[in-house]
Amino acid sequence: LNPLSCTAYKNTNAVNQRADLKIDVDGSGPLRPFPVTCEFYADGRIVTVIRHSNEQTTQVDGFQEPGSFVQNIMYEADMEQMEALVNRSNSCWQRLQYACKHSRLFNSPSDEQNFRPFSWWVSRYNQKMDFWSGSLPGSRKCECGVMGTCSDPTKWCNCDSELEGWLEDGGDITQKEFLPVKQLRFGDTGSALDEKEGRYTLGPLMCEGDGGYQLQFQYQAGSGPLGVSVDTAYKMSDNNWHSVSVERNRKGARIVVDGAQKSEIREPPGPVRALHLTSYLVVGATIDYRDGFVGCIRALLLNGRLIDLRQHADRGQYGLSPGCVGKCESNPCLNNGTCQERYDGYHCDCRWTAFKGPICADEIGVNMRPSSMIRYDFSGSWRSTISENIRVGFTTTNPKGFLLGFSSNITGEYLTIMVSNSGHLRVVFDFGFERQEVIFPGKHFGLGQYHDVRIRRKNSGSVLVMEVDNYESQEFTFNIKASADAQFNNIQYMYIGRNESMTEGFIGCVSRVEFDDIYPLKLLFQEDGPSNVKSLGTPLNEDFCGVEPVTHPPNMVETRPPPLVDEAKLRQIYNRTDSAILGGVLAVIFLALLIMAILIGRYLARHKGEYLTQEDKGADSAMDPDSAVVRSATGHQVQKKKEWFI
């Protein structure tokens, strides 16, 4: 009675720009149909909209304590129905805006341990979310904090700046695993007598794309092809086991998925015919090796009898292997690379690492010269951090040099990592509270050995952790006054090798440079790289810094064996084919010779002719009749002559 989705509705109905209807996302399953608005766009996009009763802008005033204002969102569908729609869709989003007047939102900046927001939203699983709309999970920021465009560059939300007038933070929540928004909580709006005030607007839940999967059972028993299919409200390729039961009897056919979702078809009236099947049972692909299944199959029952598929895998049949252990189970991708299963292997996604190569193990380095420098410009998206994750690898025989540095011309704050004249590793920084300097003790870093350095801050920026190679990590704690700010504000530039104020830079090889989610060397040497990372001074080329990449033993390549054929039948077919071909060739040659003979004869005779004349002999050369009579020697006689046209 109801379509599975807006896409299914469009496939069977003429549509305009929008339509209000009910959809049933699980077909004949336990979920009831629910109302939606389908929006159809000229470019082919189809958006499903679920509305709620709080879409109008709502004022918040007089709620000072964090989260003291509570608004539960009542949708036109229940949570199970919306969850099924979200899981079925390719993408979903919901827009959330908060306008504020002297009302703080997150009280940013703050680290994970000290995150105490005044306002937040609650996910469908009752989670108190730690990011605002338009931002990223875990960031504790609003959209302007991620983009570096907040009204106060030292804050992570516009509303946290407490500037005069109305400010706003908002954007789209696109992480569909958290949608829809179940509840909104607000605070820091003072009392009805002060100037503190807020206004929020929550849009409807919107989803696009129909990612549901359909299973089909098709057969033919004399009365034409028949089929039954079932649509699932979730993806079948979710790395979980699913059960499929297919039955055909005298009345019709039925398919059941995971014991709950089912569909049936009745056979047309008339005599019932049994299926007469004479071929082999084919599992996993068609007989011509097309449309193959990639995954695990177990417990295959045919009329109650277990089909032993494992025996074929134990015999080493092509494309089969016993057990169901994927290639990614062994974690082959290094350096936080993401492993993706493939048909006959795996693929490592190295985009969010400082490495490249088949398993994210190939170094991206550069041999620095005294006059060389690499500069990364944050170009408008300046960052303010209270905890950083920094990594750099290097090797040098020159016991001094600037390795890596960050600076802000706006605030004068900086952080520098260098090798001192004595060969020690030094970190010098000033984040506004006072200049600090730490040294990794007891090691010399100018002896030509490769070193891997990691630096991070924790506990609201008061503790700096240094990890070098496999040595014991070192922690340095700073006494920061309550009124001081440990945040590294408005980072504008990242330098490798030296900065503009230096005449001589680092000599040696530098690699695996990363700052949070930025990998400057990878960006510098990639094809058509961004313009905000540049090499200045002496030209530089990519180098692996002498660190050989880790490799895994190659996977055994499977090759499909040739099909089994009867050689006697094949030879007989070839003999029949040869005789037929020879006879056909001879017939063609004979016919061609015959046609050529006819054409040549017609060509030779096409301008040849004869005529009769009664002229006297001797009068051939006469100019007129009288002369012919005078010259006549024999009198009139009949002669047969010939002439040719040349």
Beta strands, then each sheet from edge to edge (+ up, - down):
strand 1: 18-23
strand 2: 34-40
strand 3: 46-50
strand 4: 58-60
strand 5: 69-72
strand 6: 89-101
strand 7: 120-122
strand 8: 167-173
strand 9: 183-186
strand 10: 197-202
strand 11: 205-210
strand 12: 214-220
strand 13: 225-231
strand 14: 244-248
strand 15: 252-257
strand 16: 261-266
strand 17: 301-302
strand 18: 305-306
strand 19: 338-342
strand 20: 345-349
strand 21: 365-368
strand 22: 373-377
strand 23: 383-385
strand 24: 389-395
strand 25: 401-407
strand 26: 414-419
strand 27: 425-430
strand 28: 435-440
strand 29: 451-458
strand 30: 463-468
strand 31: 474-477
strand 32: 488-491
strand 33: 493-496
strand 34: 508-515
strand 35: 533-536
strand 36: 542-543
strand 37: 608-613
strand 38: 639-644
sheet 1: 1+ 2- 3+ 11- 6+ 8-
sheet 2: 1+ 2- 3+ 11- 6+ 10- 4+
sheet 3: 5+ 9- 7+
sheet 4: 12+ 13-
sheet 5: 14+ 15- 16+
sheet 6: 17+ 18-
sheet 7: 19+ 20-
sheet 8: 31+ 30- 29+ 24- 34+ 21- 36+
sheet 9: 28+ 27- 26+ 25- 33+ 22- 35+
sheet 10: 23+ 32-
sheet 11: 37+ 38-
end
